[in-house]
Amino acid sequence: MNLYRADLHIHTCLSPCGSLEMSPTVIVETALARGLDIIAVTDHNSTLQCPEIQKLGAEAGLTVFAGAEVCTREEAHCVVLLGTEEARVAFQQYLEMYLPPVPNDPKRFGDQVWVNRQDEIIGEVPYLLLSALDRNVNQVAAFVKELGGLFIAAHVERPSFSLISQLGFIDPALPLDAIEYTDVSRFARLVDKQKYLSNYTSYPASDAHYPSQIGSNPCLIRASAPLFENIRMAYAKTQEHLVFSSA
């Protein structure tokens, strides 16, 4: 077994709240400079920037998983990770189908562009990616499972846009693979109040929106190789695969 340093929640210049500095080249170079072995690209309600960063990562020796930070109808944020390009394409179509057609206002919310490795704009998403999908958390989770993806509660300890802030608790019937947190002290206080959360695999992530945040809150993954199925096993704690805090 090997130990891999990972940051599984990183935004790019495509997210309207993300810095335009978060280009594919900057993300890959910064991740490697900070000792990361694995990252996940998780823009708000979109996977369009993932392929370019995956190509760059593969060339540089960095494992990059495609994903998205989904805002459900309840305005709860969940991270989705996808294991194949086919799954990513199918999920992108799903996101486009259920994202409300609310025009983005770049001056108010920020630009929504995706770029190539030369930082040239490939395209721009016209509808606001910060909107809630017209699908509830159970419906999104079910579709992710159909695609063989992983479904994670994002920044679960935060007082807004988390499953607990929006719903008050996590339904045990919801097929979560793990729960993510960004502040270890706040998460510890939450677990002390809602002790059932200790039954879930939990790990930290940066939720990086700026280059300086990449790798600032990594986790360690014990696995035989940095493969998607091994991440699944780490979440499930099978065959000695584990994911845990690096602190």
For each residue, the residues with C-beta under 8 A, 3 or more apart:
1: 222 223 224 240 241
2: 222 223 224 225
3: 220 221 222
4: 37 38 63 220 221 222 223 226
5: 35 36 37 38 215 218 219 220 246
6: 36 37 38 39 40 218 219 220 221 243
7: 10 31 36 38 39 40 205 206 208 214 215 216 217 218 219
8: 38 39 40 42 65 67 79 81 152 180 203 205 219
9: 40 42 69 79 154 155 180 205 206 207 208
10: 7 22 27 31 39 40 41 42 206 207 208 214
11: 14 15 17 18 22 42 43 44 69 207 208 209
12: 15 18 22 23 24 27 41 43 49 53 114
13: 18 19 20 21 22 23 49 111 113 114 115
14: 11 18 43 46 48 49 112 113 114 125 129
15: 11 12 18 22 43 44 46 69 110 112 129 209
16: 44 104 106 109 110 111 112 128 129 130
17: 11 44 109 110 130 209
18: 11 12 13 14 15 22 43 110 209 210
19: 13 22 209 210 211
20: 13 23 111 113
21: 13 26 210 211
22: 10 11 12 13 15 18 19 26 27 208 209 210 211
23: 12 13 20 26 27 115 119
24: 12 27 28 49 52 53 56 115 116 117
25: 28 29 56 117 119
26: 21 22 23 29 30 211
27: 10 12 22 23 24 30 31 39 41 53 211 214
28: 24 25 31 32 53 56 57 60 62 64
29: 25 26 32 33 60
30: 26 27 33 34 211 214 215
31: 7 10 27 28 34 36 39 57 62 214 215
32: 28 29 35 36 60 61 62
33: 29 30
34: 30 31 214 215
35: 5 32 215
36: 5 6 7 31 32 39 62 214 215 218
37: 4 5 6 62 63 226
38: 4 5 6 7 8 62 63 64 65 221 226 231
39: 6 7 8 10 27 31 36 57 62 63 64 65 214
40: 6 7 8 9 10 64 65 66 67 79 81
41: 10 12 27 47 49 50 53 54 64 65 66 67
42: 8 9 10 11 67 68 69 79 80 81
43: 11 12 14 15 18 46 47 48 49 68 69 129
44: 11 15 16 17 68 69 71 129 130
45: 68 69 70 71 95 99 129 130 131 133
46: 14 15 43 49 68 92 95 112 114 125 129
47: 41 43 50 66 67 68 82 88 91 92 95
48: 14 43 92 114 123 125
49: 12 13 14 24 41 43 46 52 53 114 115
50: 41 47 53 54 64 66 67 88
51: 54 55 66 85 88
52: 24 49 55 56 114 115 116 117 122
53: 12 24 27 28 41 49 50 56 57 64
54: 41 50 51 57 58 64 66
55: 51 52 58 59 117
56: 24 25 28 52 53 59 60 62 64 117
57: 28 31 39 53 54 60 61 62 63 64
58: 54 55 62 64
59: 55 56
60: 28 29 32 56 57
61: 32 57
62: 28 31 32 36 37 38 39 56 57 58
63: 4 37 38 39 57 226
64: 28 38 39 40 41 50 53 54 56 57 58
65: 8 38 39 40 41 81 82 83 228 231
66: 40 41 47 50 51 54 81 82 85 87 88
67: 8 40 41 42 47 50 79 80 81 82 149
68: 42 43 44 45 46 47 79 80 91 95
69: 9 11 15 42 43 44 45 77 78 79 80 154
70: 45 77 78 79 80 95 133 140
71: 44 45 75 76 77 130 131 132 133 161
72: 75 76 77 78 132 133 135 136 137 140
73: 132 133 134 135 136 137
74: 132 136 137 166 167
75: 71 72 132 161 166
76: 71 72 137 153 161 162 163 165 166 167
77: 69 70 71 72 154 155 161 162
78: 69 70 72 137 140 141 151 152 153 154 163
79: 8 9 40 42 67 68 69 70 151 152 153 154 180 205
80: 42 67 68 69 70 91 140 144 149 150 151 152
81: 8 40 42 65 66 67 149 150 152 228 231
82: 47 65 66 67 87 88 91 147 148 149 150
83: 65 87 148 149 228 229 232
84: 87 88 148 228
85: 51 66 88 89
86: 89 90
87: 66 82 83 84 90 91 147 148 149
88: 47 50 51 66 82 84 85 91 92
89: 85 86 92 93
90: 86 87 93 94 147
91: 47 68 80 82 87 88 94 95 143 144 147 149
92: 46 47 48 88 89 95 96
93: 89 90 96 97
94: 90 91 97 98 143
95: 45 46 47 68 70 91 92 98 99 133
96: 92 93 99
97: 93 94
98: 94 95 133 134 135
99: 45 95 96 127 129 131 133 134
100: 127 128 131 132 133 134
101: 127
102: 127 128 131
103: 126 127 128
104: 16 109 112 125 126 127 128 129
105: 108 109 128
106: 16 109 110 111 112
107:
108: 105
109: 16 17 104 105 106 128 130
110: 15 16 17 18 106
111: 13 16 20 106 124
112: 14 15 16 46 104 106 124 125 126 128 129
113: 13 14 20 121 122 123 124 125
114: 12 13 14 46 48 49 52 121 122 123 124 125
115: 13 23 24 49 52 118 119 120 121 122
116: 24 52 119 120 122
117: 24 25 52 55 56
118: 115
119: 23 25 115 116
120: 115 116
121: 113 114 115 124
122: 52 113 114 115 116
123: 48 113 114
124: 111 112 113 114 121
125: 14 46 48 104 112 113 114 129
126: 103 104 112
127: 99 100 101 102 103 104 131
128: 16 100 102 103 104 105 109 112 131
129: 14 15 16 43 44 45 46 99 104 112 125
130: 16 17 44 45 71 109
131: 45 71 99 100 102 127 128
132: 71 72 73 74 75 100
133: 45 70 71 72 73 95 98 99 100 140
134: 73 98 99 100
135: 72 73 98 139 140 143
136: 72 73 74 139 140
137: 72 73 74 76 78 140 141 163 167 174
138: 141 142 174
139: 135 136 142 143
140: 70 72 78 80 133 135 136 137 143 144 151
141: 78 137 138 144 145 151 174 175 176
142: 138 139 145 146 175
143: 91 94 135 139 140 146 147
144: 80 91 140 141 147 149 150 151
145: 141 142 148 149 151 175
146: 142 143
147: 82 87 90 91 143 144
148: 82 83 84 87 145
149: 67 80 81 82 83 87 91 144 145
150: 80 81 82 144 177 178 231 232 235
151: 78 79 80 140 141 144 145 175 176 177
152: 8 78 79 80 81 176 177 178 179 180
153: 76 78 79 156 162 163 170 176 178 179 180 200
154: 9 69 77 78 79 161 162 180 207
155: 9 77 158 161 162 180 181 182 205 207
156: 153 162 163 164 170 179 180 181 187 190 197 202
157: 162 164 181 182 183 186 187 189 190
158: 155 161 162 165 182 183 186
159: 162 165
160: 165
161: 71 75 76 77 154 155 158 165 166
162: 76 77 153 154 155 156 157 158 159 165 166
163: 76 78 137 153 156 166 167 170 174
164: 156 157 167 168 169 170 190 194
165: 76 158 159 160 161 162
166: 74 75 76 161 162 163
167: 74 76 137 163 164 170 171
168: 164
169: 164 194
170: 153 156 163 164 167 174 176 179 196 197 200
171: 167 174
172: 196
173:
174: 137 138 141 163 170 171
175: 141 142 145 151
176: 141 151 152 153 170 179 200
177: 150 151 152 201 232 235 236
178: 150 152 153 200 201 202 203 235 243
179: 152 153 156 170 176 197 200 201 202
180: 8 9 79 152 153 154 155 156 202 203 204 205
181: 155 156 157 184 186 187 202 203 204 205
182: 155 157 158 204 205 206 207 217
183: 157 158 186 187
184: 181 187 188 204 245 247
185: 188 189
186: 157 158 181 183 189 190
187: 156 157 181 183 184 190 191 202
188: 184 185 191 192
189: 157 185 186 192 193
190: 156 157 164 186 187 193 194 197
191: 187 188 194 195 197 198
192: 188 189 195
193: 189 190
194: 164 169 190 191 197
195: 191 192 198
196: 170 172 199
197: 156 170 179 190 191 194 200 202
198: 191 195
199: 196
200: 153 170 176 178 179 197
201: 177 178 179 234 235 236 237 243
202: 156 178 179 180 181 187 197
203: 8 178 180 181 219 243 244 245
204: 180 181 182 184 217 218 219 245 246 247
205: 7 8 9 79 155 180 181 182 217 218 219
206: 7 9 10 182 213 214 215 216 217 218
207: 9 10 11 154 155 182 213 217
208: 7 9 10 11 22 211 213 214 215 216
209: 11 15 17 18 19 22 213
210: 18 19 21 22 213
211: 19 21 22 26 27 30 208 214
212: 216
213: 206 207 208 209 210 216
214: 7 10 27 30 31 34 36 39 206 208 211
215: 5 7 30 31 34 35 36 206 208 218
216: 7 206 208 212 213
217: 7 182 204 205 206 207
218: 5 6 7 36 204 205 206 215 246
219: 5 6 7 8 203 204 205 243 244 245 246
220: 3 4 5 6 243 244 245 246
221: 3 4 6 38 226 230 231 234 241 242 243
222: 1 2 3 4 234 240 241 242 243 244
223: 1 2 4 226 227 230 231 233 234 241
224: 1 2 230 239 241
225: 2 230
226: 4 37 38 63 221 223 230
227: 223 230 231
228: 65 81 83 84 231 232
229: 83 232 233
230: 221 223 224 225 226 227 233 234 241
231: 38 65 81 150 221 223 227 228 234 235 243
232: 83 150 177 228 229 235 236
233: 223 229 230 236 237 238 239 241
234: 201 221 222 223 230 231 237 241 242 243
235: 150 177 178 201 231 232 243
236: 177 201 232 233 241
237: 201 233 234 241 242
238: 233 241
239: 224 233
240: 1 222
241: 1 221 222 223 224 230 233 234 236 237 238
242: 221 222 234 237
243: 6 178 201 203 219 220 221 222 231 234 235
244: 203 219 220 222
245: 184 203 204 219 220
246: 5 204 218 219 220
247: 184 204
